[in-house]
Amino acid sequence: MFADRTVTPNLIDSLPPPPPPFFSVSLSPPEAKTTYTRNLFAGDRSSLYIFVSLNFWFLGFPSIIRIGKMVEPTPTKDRSSTTMTDLNMDSLVCCASYLNLKDVSNIAVTCKYLKTVAYSDSIWKKLFREQWPQQVASFSQTSGVREEYLARHTALQQFKFSDPLVADFYTNAKPYSHVFLDKNDIIFSQGAMIHMLKIDSLLNGRYSLVTLSDHNSRITCMRLFSLSETSLFRSEAQRNENVLVTSSYDHSIRLWWKGCCQRCFRGHNGPVSTLSDRLLGDGSGKIFASGGVDGTVRLWSLGSSGKRGQHALKATLFGHQKPVVLMSVAGHKPSLLVSISKDSKVRLWDTTTSSAARSSCCVGMTSVPGAPVGIKCHESLLYVAAGSSVYAIDLRTMQKAFCTPINQPQLYSFEIMPSKSLICTGGIGRAMLWDVRRSCDTLKAEPITDLDGHMGAITHLHMDPYKIVTGGPKDSYVNVWEVDTGTKTNSLSCFSYGPSPSSGCSAMAVRGWQIVTASCGEELGHLRFRDFTNASYHVSLNENEFASKFWGPQPYDDTDESDG
């Protein structure tokens, strides 16, 4: 083992100017410090300088280090040029051990030499211990630690365990309309009420519940937008915080932050039915859109101040003859908004057009047969689920790119996974998984697989790169499936005291290794939160077998406390 020493800026400043470097590097602030191992003193001072520069980068200070354009070193008579790959493997592994998972993954794709560094067992053992400190890892000799880390990560993402951390919360028997997971909060709506439940308090048995009751009629839509896009943003410490925006049958839209209403937006001549799925515009001055039963689309500024949101209404867009039911922001141009009305008429709006010329804001129109179920934008394509088909519309031409007939009488839900070219649709008793590429090449599209086994309509769908989660109001269980194969990985009960005909899934939210389901029985409403982070027992094994040869059983200690 080599002893560590500390290099301060004084030592760095005392070094002579190095030869033209492999990287152009600037360091700040002056009080920054780093460490290096003793054996590197064997090199000349230029080698030390380069190592110190790289060590700052390895220790992950993106605001401290700026890596400029790579330049070719100029040969000198007295010194030979030194690059990162001249350092020995042990030194680089030592530096890389300070990186997080994202940074390790980034250096793995730079070159073969650094890929070998990034795949080192010692780095992945450290990452494993940091991610799952409660797990007793017993790594096998036949596969690398990285492969074992990734295998566990994938299994957790796919909920392949029978012993997640479970917490239940009961409410009155009013149906749930929406549920979100936002950092340490479970946010859910019942009628006109919005509730915010702290996850850590739920896990500790000391419930911290905030009820937001300013709406006086049923909530129709809820969205989370970044606080930094609003006039409430004050400092960088708030950069990762969100605001909640809700619409209601009471004709209003409200913006919530820190447990109270900060803005109220009024202007619709009837119930507000939907909100845009993302903010519109680039840079500062972003806006959101709302659609109403009055057939209008309205644009609102998040930068307006004042409790009543004075001057927040930027434009009112006319054109729909029926209530607006769904909206989505174009992927290739964030100033374009797609809206669809109850009569399945699709309109494309350019929200940068002056409100004085609002009649020209509509830059494209089309229609699809059947009642609209869902819309999603990806790049320049709009996916519309309506009737018994899914349509892809090119927003540049407003022409249909392709249509996937689902061969079910009616669709109830729909999601897309563009990175894998997958579409999932929910029908009666089953969901279907489709490959968009196959659907484009054949007149009679066939699903990759059927995700069957449900009772009643599948009204709730979640898709991410690892899994699909399906549920509905007539089924007491939500099912989990591998996204690539359609193989069922788990079936999760929505109720703690047994299924009943009225205890199906009213709403659900999924975030990584966590899931919350909302169910409404005859006497109680029920939220069930599951966290698979430290789960150990694989669902495919009986209770006397352990989840994997890679991680062993966990000793029970009733003095342990979970941090949630």
C-alpha positions as CSV (number, residue, x, y, z in Angstrom):
1,M,0.0,0.0,0.0
2,F,1.3,3.5,-0.9
3,A,0.8,6.3,1.6
4,D,-1.3,9.2,0.5
5,R,-0.1,12.7,0.5
6,T,-1.9,16.0,-0.1
7,V,-1.0,18.4,-2.8
8,T,-2.1,22.0,-2.2
9,P,-2.4,24.8,-4.8
10,N,0.9,26.2,-3.4
11,L,2.8,23.1,-4.6
12,I,1.0,23.2,-8.0
13,D,1.8,26.9,-8.4
14,S,5.5,26.2,-7.6
15,L,5.8,23.7,-10.5
16,P,7.5,25.0,-13.6
17,P,5.3,25.4,-16.7
18,P,4.6,21.9,-18.1
19,P,5.2,20.9,-21.7
20,P,2.1,21.4,-24.0
21,P,-0.4,19.1,-22.3
22,F,-2.6,16.3,-23.7
23,F,-5.5,18.2,-22.1
24,S,-5.8,21.9,-21.8
25,V,-6.9,22.2,-18.1
26,S,-7.8,25.1,-15.8
27,L,-8.2,24.7,-12.1
28,S,-10.4,26.7,-9.6
29,P,-11.1,27.6,-6.9
30,P,-7.6,28.1,-5.4
31,E,-8.5,26.3,-2.1
32,A,-9.1,23.0,-3.9
33,K,-7.0,20.1,-2.8
34,T,-6.3,16.6,-4.1
35,T,-4.2,13.5,-3.3
36,Y,-1.9,11.2,-5.1
37,T,0.1,8.1,-4.3
38,R,3.8,8.1,-3.3
39,N,5.1,6.0,-6.2
40,L,4.3,8.7,-8.7
41,F,7.1,10.9,-7.3
42,A,9.4,8.6,-9.3
43,G,8.5,10.5,-12.4
44,D,9.7,14.0,-13.4
45,R,7.8,17.2,-12.4
46,S,5.8,17.3,-15.6
47,S,4.4,13.9,-15.0
48,L,3.4,15.0,-11.5
49,Y,1.6,18.0,-12.9
50,I,-0.4,16.0,-15.4
51,F,-1.3,13.5,-12.7
52,V,-2.6,16.3,-10.4
53,S,-4.7,17.7,-13.2
54,L,-6.2,14.3,-14.0
55,N,-6.7,13.5,-10.4
56,F,-8.9,16.7,-10.0
57,W,-10.9,15.4,-13.0
58,F,-11.1,11.9,-11.6
59,L,-12.4,13.1,-8.3
60,G,-15.4,14.6,-10.1
61,F,-15.4,18.4,-9.9
62,P,-17.1,19.4,-13.2
63,S,-17.4,23.0,-12.0
64,I,-13.8,23.0,-10.9
65,I,-12.1,21.6,-14.0
66,R,-12.6,22.5,-17.6
67,I,-11.1,20.1,-20.1
68,G,-10.5,22.0,-23.3
69,K,-9.6,21.0,-26.8
70,M,-7.1,18.2,-27.1
71,V,-3.8,19.4,-28.5
72,E,-0.8,17.5,-29.8
73,P,2.2,17.8,-27.5
74,T,5.2,19.5,-29.0
75,P,8.3,17.4,-28.6
76,T,11.2,18.9,-26.7
77,K,14.8,17.9,-26.4
78,D,14.8,17.7,-22.6
79,R,11.4,16.1,-21.8
80,S,9.2,13.4,-23.3
81,S,5.4,14.0,-23.5
82,T,3.2,12.2,-21.0
83,T,-0.4,11.1,-21.4
84,M,-2.9,9.5,-19.2
85,T,-2.2,6.1,-20.5
86,D,1.4,6.4,-19.3
87,L,0.1,6.0,-15.8
88,N,0.1,2.4,-14.5
89,M,-3.2,0.6,-14.1
90,D,-3.2,0.6,-10.3
91,S,-2.9,4.4,-10.1
92,L,-5.7,4.9,-12.5
93,V,-7.9,2.4,-10.7
94,C,-7.2,4.2,-7.4
95,C,-8.3,7.5,-9.0
96,A,-11.4,6.0,-10.6
97,S,-12.5,4.5,-7.3
98,Y,-13.6,8.0,-6.3
99,L,-16.0,8.3,-9.2
100,N,-19.8,7.6,-9.1
101,L,-21.5,5.1,-11.4
102,K,-22.2,7.6,-14.1
103,D,-18.6,8.8,-14.3
104,V,-17.2,5.3,-14.3
105,S,-19.5,4.5,-17.2
106,N,-18.4,7.6,-19.1
107,I,-14.6,6.8,-18.9
108,A,-15.4,3.2,-20.0
109,V,-16.3,4.4,-23.4
110,T,-13.3,6.6,-24.0
111,C,-10.7,4.0,-25.0
112,K,-9.9,0.3,-24.4
113,Y,-7.3,1.1,-21.8
114,L,-9.7,3.1,-19.7
115,K,-12.4,0.6,-20.3
116,T,-10.2,-2.0,-18.6
117,V,-9.7,0.5,-15.7
118,A,-13.5,1.1,-15.4
119,Y,-14.2,-2.6,-15.3
120,S,-11.9,-3.3,-12.4
121,D,-13.4,-5.5,-9.7
122,S,-12.3,-3.2,-6.9
123,I,-14.2,-0.2,-8.4
124,W,-17.4,-2.3,-8.7
125,K,-17.1,-3.8,-5.3
126,K,-17.0,-0.2,-3.9
127,L,-20.0,0.8,-6.0
128,F,-21.8,-2.3,-4.8
129,R,-21.2,-1.5,-1.1
130,E,-22.2,2.1,-1.6
131,Q,-25.4,1.2,-3.4
132,W,-26.5,-1.7,-1.1
133,P,-24.7,-1.3,2.2
134,Q,-27.1,-3.7,3.9
135,Q,-26.4,-6.5,1.4
136,V,-23.8,-9.2,2.3
137,A,-22.2,-9.7,-1.1
138,S,-20.4,-13.0,-1.9
139,F,-19.0,-12.6,-5.3
140,S,-18.4,-15.6,-7.5
141,Q,-15.2,-16.5,-9.3
142,T,-16.9,-17.2,-12.6
143,S,-18.2,-13.7,-13.4
144,G,-16.9,-10.2,-12.8
145,V,-18.2,-8.0,-10.1
146,R,-19.5,-5.5,-12.7
147,E,-21.7,-8.2,-14.2
148,E,-23.0,-9.1,-10.8
149,Y,-23.7,-5.5,-9.9
150,L,-25.6,-5.0,-13.2
151,A,-27.5,-8.3,-12.7
152,R,-28.8,-7.2,-9.3
153,H,-29.5,-3.7,-10.6
154,T,-31.7,-5.1,-13.4
155,A,-33.4,-7.6,-11.2
156,L,-34.4,-4.8,-8.8
157,Q,-35.6,-2.6,-11.6
158,Q,-37.8,-5.5,-12.7
159,F,-39.2,-6.1,-9.2
160,K,-38.0,-9.7,-9.2
161,F,-38.0,-10.0,-5.4
162,S,-40.6,-11.1,-2.9
163,D,-39.4,-9.1,0.1
164,P,-39.5,-5.4,-0.7
165,L,-40.0,-2.8,2.0
166,V,-43.8,-2.3,2.2
167,A,-45.7,0.5,3.9
168,D,-49.5,1.0,3.8
169,F,-51.5,4.2,4.3
170,Y,-55.3,4.3,4.6
171,T,-57.7,7.1,3.6
172,N,-61.4,7.6,3.2
173,A,-63.1,5.5,0.5
174,K,-63.1,8.3,-2.2
175,P,-61.7,7.2,-5.6
176,Y,-58.1,8.2,-6.5
177,S,-57.6,10.1,-9.7
178,H,-53.8,10.6,-9.8
179,V,-50.7,9.5,-7.9
180,F,-47.1,10.7,-8.3
181,L,-43.7,9.9,-6.7
182,D,-41.7,13.1,-6.3
183,K,-38.4,12.7,-4.3
184,N,-39.6,12.1,-0.7
185,D,-43.3,12.7,-1.5
186,I,-46.2,10.6,-2.6
187,I,-48.7,13.0,-4.2
188,F,-52.2,11.8,-4.8
189,S,-55.6,13.3,-5.5
190,Q,-59.1,12.3,-4.4
191,G,-61.9,14.4,-5.8
192,A,-61.0,18.1,-5.3
193,M,-58.4,17.3,-2.6
194,I,-54.6,16.9,-3.2
195,H,-52.6,15.1,-0.5
196,M,-48.8,15.0,0.0
197,L,-47.4,12.2,2.1
198,K,-43.8,12.1,3.2
199,I,-42.3,8.7,2.3
200,D,-39.8,8.7,5.2
201,S,-42.6,9.5,7.7
202,L,-44.7,6.7,6.2
203,L,-41.8,4.2,6.7
204,N,-41.2,5.3,10.3
205,G,-44.9,5.1,11.2
206,R,-45.1,8.8,11.9
207,Y,-47.3,10.1,9.1
208,S,-46.7,13.5,7.7
209,L,-49.6,14.4,5.5
210,V,-50.4,17.8,3.9
211,T,-53.8,18.3,2.3
212,L,-54.2,21.0,-0.4
213,S,-57.9,22.0,-0.6
214,D,-58.1,25.2,-2.6
215,H,-59.8,23.5,-5.6
216,N,-63.6,23.1,-5.1
217,S,-64.2,20.5,-7.8
218,R,-62.6,17.4,-9.1
219,I,-58.9,17.4,-10.2
220,T,-58.6,16.6,-13.9
221,C,-54.9,16.7,-14.5
222,M,-51.6,17.0,-12.5
223,R,-48.1,17.8,-13.7
224,L,-44.7,18.3,-12.1
225,F,-42.5,21.1,-13.6
226,S,-39.1,22.4,-12.6
227,L,-39.1,25.1,-10.0
228,S,-36.3,26.8,-11.8
229,E,-38.6,27.7,-14.7
230,T,-40.9,29.7,-12.5
231,S,-40.7,33.2,-10.8
232,L,-40.4,31.4,-7.5
233,F,-36.9,30.2,-8.2
234,R,-34.4,32.1,-6.0
235,S,-31.1,30.1,-5.6
236,E,-29.2,27.2,-7.0
237,A,-30.0,25.2,-3.9
238,Q,-33.6,24.9,-5.3
239,R,-32.4,23.7,-8.7
240,N,-33.7,20.1,-8.3
241,E,-37.1,21.1,-6.8
242,N,-40.4,20.7,-8.6
243,V,-43.7,22.6,-8.5
244,L,-47.0,20.9,-8.9
245,V,-49.5,22.2,-11.4
246,T,-53.2,21.0,-11.3
247,S,-56.3,21.6,-13.3
248,S,-59.9,21.2,-12.2
249,Y,-63.5,21.2,-13.1
250,D,-63.7,24.5,-11.1
251,H,-62.4,26.3,-14.2
252,S,-59.0,27.0,-12.6
253,I,-55.4,25.9,-12.7
254,R,-53.2,26.1,-9.6
255,L,-49.5,26.0,-9.0
256,W,-48.4,24.5,-5.7
257,W,-45.0,24.7,-3.8
258,K,-44.0,24.1,-0.2
259,G,-47.5,22.8,0.7
260,C,-49.6,25.8,-0.4
261,C,-51.0,27.4,-3.5
262,Q,-48.6,30.0,-5.0
263,R,-50.5,30.9,-8.2
264,C,-54.1,30.6,-9.5
265,F,-54.6,30.8,-13.2
266,R,-58.1,31.6,-14.5
267,G,-59.4,32.2,-18.0
268,H,-61.2,29.1,-19.3
269,N,-65.0,29.4,-19.7
270,G,-65.6,25.9,-18.3
271,P,-63.7,23.0,-16.7
272,V,-60.0,22.7,-17.5
273,S,-59.6,19.2,-18.9
274,T,-55.8,18.7,-19.5
275,L,-52.3,20.3,-19.3
276,S,-49.3,20.0,-21.5
277,D,-47.0,17.1,-20.7
278,R,-43.9,19.4,-20.8
279,L,-43.1,23.1,-20.8
280,L,-43.0,24.9,-24.1
281,G,-40.1,27.1,-25.3
282,D,-36.4,27.4,-25.0
283,G,-34.4,29.2,-22.3
284,S,-36.1,31.7,-20.1
285,G,-39.8,32.6,-20.3
286,K,-41.1,29.0,-20.6
287,I,-44.8,28.5,-20.7
288,F,-47.3,25.7,-20.2
289,A,-50.6,25.0,-22.0
290,S,-54.0,24.0,-20.8
291,G,-57.0,22.6,-22.7
292,G,-60.6,23.1,-21.8
293,V,-64.1,21.8,-22.2
294,D,-64.7,25.2,-23.9
295,G,-62.5,24.0,-26.9
296,T,-59.7,26.5,-26.3
297,V,-56.0,26.0,-25.8
298,R,-54.5,28.6,-23.5
299,L,-50.9,29.5,-22.9
300,W,-49.7,30.6,-19.5
301,S,-46.4,32.0,-18.3
302,L,-44.7,30.5,-15.3
303,G,-42.7,33.6,-14.8
304,S,-45.6,35.8,-13.8
305,S,-45.7,37.0,-10.2
306,G,-48.6,37.6,-7.9
307,K,-50.9,35.2,-6.1
308,R,-53.6,35.4,-8.7
309,G,-51.2,35.0,-11.6
310,Q,-52.0,38.4,-13.1
311,H,-50.8,38.7,-16.7
312,A,-50.0,35.0,-16.8
313,L,-52.3,34.3,-19.8
314,K,-50.2,34.8,-22.9
315,A,-52.6,33.6,-25.6
316,T,-55.9,31.9,-26.3
317,L,-55.9,29.5,-29.3
318,F,-59.2,28.8,-31.0
319,G,-60.0,26.1,-33.5
320,H,-61.3,23.0,-31.8
321,Q,-65.1,22.5,-31.9
322,K,-65.2,20.0,-29.1
323,P,-63.5,19.7,-25.6
324,V,-59.7,19.4,-25.7
325,V,-58.8,16.1,-24.0
326,L,-55.0,15.5,-24.6
327,M,-51.9,17.6,-25.3
328,S,-48.2,16.9,-25.9
329,V,-45.2,19.0,-26.7
330,A,-43.3,18.1,-29.9
331,G,-39.9,16.4,-29.4
332,H,-38.0,18.0,-32.2
333,K,-39.2,21.6,-31.6
334,P,-40.3,22.6,-28.1
335,S,-42.3,25.5,-29.3
336,L,-44.8,23.2,-31.1
337,L,-47.8,21.9,-29.2
338,V,-50.2,19.1,-30.3
339,S,-53.7,19.0,-29.0
340,I,-56.5,16.5,-29.7
341,S,-60.2,17.1,-29.0
342,K,-63.0,14.7,-28.1
343,D,-63.9,14.3,-31.8
344,S,-60.4,13.1,-32.6
345,K,-59.4,16.2,-34.5
346,V,-55.6,16.9,-34.1
347,R,-54.2,20.4,-34.3
348,L,-50.5,21.5,-34.3
349,W,-49.8,24.9,-32.8
350,D,-46.7,27.2,-33.1
351,T,-46.7,28.9,-29.7
352,T,-44.1,31.4,-30.7
353,T,-46.6,33.1,-33.0
354,S,-47.8,36.5,-31.7
355,S,-51.0,36.3,-29.7
356,A,-52.2,39.2,-31.9
357,A,-52.2,36.8,-34.8
358,R,-53.6,33.8,-32.9
359,S,-55.7,32.6,-35.9
360,S,-52.4,31.7,-37.6
361,C,-51.0,29.8,-34.6
362,C,-52.4,26.5,-36.0
363,V,-49.8,25.2,-38.4
364,G,-51.2,21.8,-39.1
365,M,-54.4,19.7,-38.8
366,T,-55.4,16.0,-39.2
367,S,-57.8,13.6,-37.7
368,V,-57.9,9.9,-36.6
369,P,-60.9,7.5,-36.3
370,G,-62.1,6.4,-32.9
371,A,-62.1,8.0,-29.5
372,P,-58.7,9.3,-28.3
373,V,-57.0,7.3,-25.5
374,G,-53.5,8.8,-25.4
375,I,-50.9,10.8,-27.3
376,K,-47.1,10.9,-27.1
377,C,-44.5,12.9,-29.0
378,H,-41.1,11.6,-29.9
379,E,-38.8,13.7,-32.1
380,S,-40.9,14.6,-35.1
381,L,-43.4,11.8,-34.7
382,L,-46.8,12.0,-32.9
383,Y,-48.2,8.7,-31.7
384,V,-52.0,8.7,-31.2
385,A,-53.9,5.8,-29.6
386,A,-57.5,6.0,-30.7
387,G,-60.3,3.5,-31.2
388,S,-58.6,0.2,-31.7
389,S,-55.4,1.4,-33.4
390,V,-52.2,3.4,-32.8
391,Y,-51.2,6.0,-35.5
392,A,-47.9,7.7,-36.1
393,I,-48.1,11.1,-37.6
394,D,-45.2,13.0,-39.0
395,L,-45.5,16.5,-37.5
396,R,-43.5,18.0,-40.4
397,T,-46.1,17.1,-42.9
398,M,-49.1,16.1,-40.8
399,Q,-49.2,12.9,-42.8
400,K,-49.7,9.4,-41.2
401,A,-46.4,7.6,-41.2
402,F,-48.0,4.2,-40.3
403,C,-50.9,2.6,-38.4
404,T,-50.8,-0.4,-36.1
405,P,-54.2,-2.1,-35.9
406,I,-54.4,-3.5,-32.4
407,N,-57.2,-6.1,-33.1
408,Q,-58.9,-5.4,-29.9
409,P,-62.4,-3.9,-29.6
410,Q,-61.2,-0.9,-27.6
411,L,-58.0,0.5,-26.1
412,Y,-57.9,1.8,-22.5
413,S,-54.2,2.8,-22.2
414,F,-51.0,3.2,-24.2
415,E,-47.3,3.9,-23.7
416,I,-44.3,4.0,-25.9
417,M,-40.6,3.2,-25.4
418,P,-38.9,5.0,-28.4
419,S,-35.4,3.9,-27.5
420,K,-36.5,0.3,-28.1
421,S,-39.1,1.0,-30.8
422,L,-41.8,-0.5,-28.6
423,I,-45.5,0.4,-28.1
424,C,-47.6,-1.2,-25.3
425,T,-51.4,-1.0,-25.4
426,G,-53.9,-2.0,-22.7
427,G,-57.2,-3.7,-23.6
428,I,-59.7,-6.1,-21.8
429,G,-57.9,-8.7,-19.8
430,R,-54.5,-8.2,-21.5
431,A,-51.9,-5.8,-22.8
432,M,-50.0,-6.1,-26.0
433,L,-46.4,-5.3,-26.8
434,W,-45.6,-4.1,-30.3
435,D,-42.4,-3.5,-32.3
436,V,-42.9,-0.3,-34.3
437,R,-40.4,-1.5,-37.0
438,R,-42.3,-4.7,-37.7
439,S,-45.6,-2.8,-37.7
440,C,-44.3,-0.5,-40.4
441,D,-43.3,-3.3,-42.7
442,T,-46.4,-5.3,-42.8
443,L,-50.1,-4.7,-43.5
444,K,-51.1,-7.1,-40.8
445,A,-49.2,-6.2,-37.7
446,E,-48.7,-8.9,-35.0
447,P,-47.7,-8.1,-31.4
448,I,-44.4,-9.4,-30.0
449,T,-46.3,-10.9,-27.1
450,D,-49.5,-10.8,-25.1
451,L,-49.3,-9.7,-21.5
452,D,-52.4,-11.5,-20.3
453,G,-53.8,-12.6,-17.0
454,H,-55.7,-9.5,-15.8
455,M,-59.3,-9.1,-14.9
456,G,-61.2,-6.3,-16.7
457,A,-59.7,-3.3,-18.6
458,I,-56.1,-2.4,-18.3
459,T,-56.3,1.3,-17.7
460,H,-52.8,1.9,-16.1
461,L,-49.6,1.3,-18.0
462,H,-46.0,2.1,-17.1
463,M,-43.0,1.5,-19.4
464,D,-39.3,2.1,-18.8
465,P,-36.1,0.5,-20.2
466,Y,-36.4,-2.5,-17.8
467,K,-40.1,-3.3,-17.2
468,I,-43.8,-2.8,-18.0
469,V,-46.3,-2.5,-15.2
470,T,-50.0,-3.1,-15.9
471,G,-53.1,-2.7,-13.8
472,G,-56.8,-1.9,-13.8
473,P,-59.8,-1.0,-11.6
474,K,-61.2,-4.6,-11.7
475,D,-58.0,-6.4,-10.7
476,S,-56.6,-6.5,-7.2
477,Y,-53.0,-7.1,-8.6
478,V,-50.6,-5.2,-10.8
479,N,-48.4,-7.3,-13.0
480,V,-44.7,-6.6,-13.8
481,W,-43.1,-7.8,-17.1
482,E,-39.7,-7.7,-18.7
483,V,-39.8,-5.1,-21.4
484,D,-37.6,-7.0,-23.8
485,T,-39.3,-10.4,-23.6
486,G,-42.7,-9.8,-22.0
487,T,-41.9,-12.4,-19.3
488,K,-43.9,-11.8,-16.1
489,T,-41.5,-11.1,-13.2
490,N,-44.0,-10.4,-10.4
491,S,-47.6,-9.9,-9.4
492,L,-48.2,-7.3,-6.6
493,S,-51.3,-7.1,-4.5
494,C,-52.9,-3.7,-4.2
495,F,-54.6,-4.5,-0.8
496,S,-53.1,-5.8,2.4
497,Y,-56.1,-7.7,3.6
498,G,-57.1,-9.7,0.6
499,P,-58.7,-8.9,-2.7
500,S,-62.3,-7.8,-3.0
501,P,-64.4,-6.9,-6.1
502,S,-64.0,-3.2,-5.5
503,S,-60.3,-3.1,-4.5
504,G,-58.7,-2.9,-7.9
505,C,-56.0,-0.4,-9.0
506,S,-57.3,3.1,-9.2
507,A,-53.9,4.7,-9.9
508,M,-50.2,3.9,-9.7
509,A,-46.8,5.5,-10.0
510,V,-43.4,3.8,-10.6
511,R,-39.9,5.2,-10.1
512,G,-37.0,2.9,-10.5
513,W,-37.1,0.4,-7.7
514,Q,-40.2,1.9,-6.1
515,I,-43.9,1.6,-6.8
516,V,-47.0,3.0,-5.2
517,T,-50.5,1.7,-5.9
518,A,-53.8,3.3,-5.0
519,S,-57.0,1.3,-4.5
520,C,-60.4,2.2,-3.3
521,G,-62.5,-0.4,-1.4
522,E,-66.0,-0.2,-0.1
523,E,-64.9,1.2,3.3
524,L,-61.3,2.4,2.9
525,G,-58.9,3.9,0.4
526,H,-55.5,2.3,0.4
527,L,-52.1,3.4,-0.7
528,R,-49.4,0.7,-0.8
529,F,-45.8,1.8,-1.2
530,R,-43.0,-0.7,-2.1
531,D,-39.3,-0.2,-2.2
532,F,-37.2,-3.0,-3.6
533,T,-33.8,-1.4,-2.9
534,N,-32.6,-3.9,-0.3
535,A,-34.7,-6.9,-1.3
536,S,-33.0,-10.3,-1.3
537,Y,-35.4,-13.1,-1.9
538,H,-36.1,-13.9,-5.6
539,V,-39.7,-14.4,-6.5
540,S,-38.9,-17.6,-8.5
541,L,-37.4,-19.4,-5.4
542,N,-39.1,-20.8,-2.4
543,E,-38.6,-19.1,1.0
544,N,-35.9,-21.5,2.0
545,E,-33.7,-20.5,-0.9
546,F,-31.8,-17.2,-1.3
547,A,-32.2,-14.8,-4.1
548,S,-28.9,-15.2,-5.8
549,K,-25.5,-16.8,-5.5
550,F,-24.1,-13.2,-5.7
551,W,-25.8,-11.8,-2.6
552,G,-26.6,-13.8,0.5
553,P,-29.2,-13.7,3.2
554,Q,-29.6,-10.7,5.4
555,P,-29.5,-11.1,9.2
556,Y,-32.6,-9.7,10.9
557,D,-32.0,-7.0,13.5
558,D,-35.0,-5.3,15.1
559,T,-32.7,-2.4,16.1
560,D,-31.9,-1.5,12.5
561,E,-33.7,1.5,11.0
562,S,-34.3,2.1,7.4
563,D,-33.6,5.4,5.8
564,G,-36.3,4.8,3.2
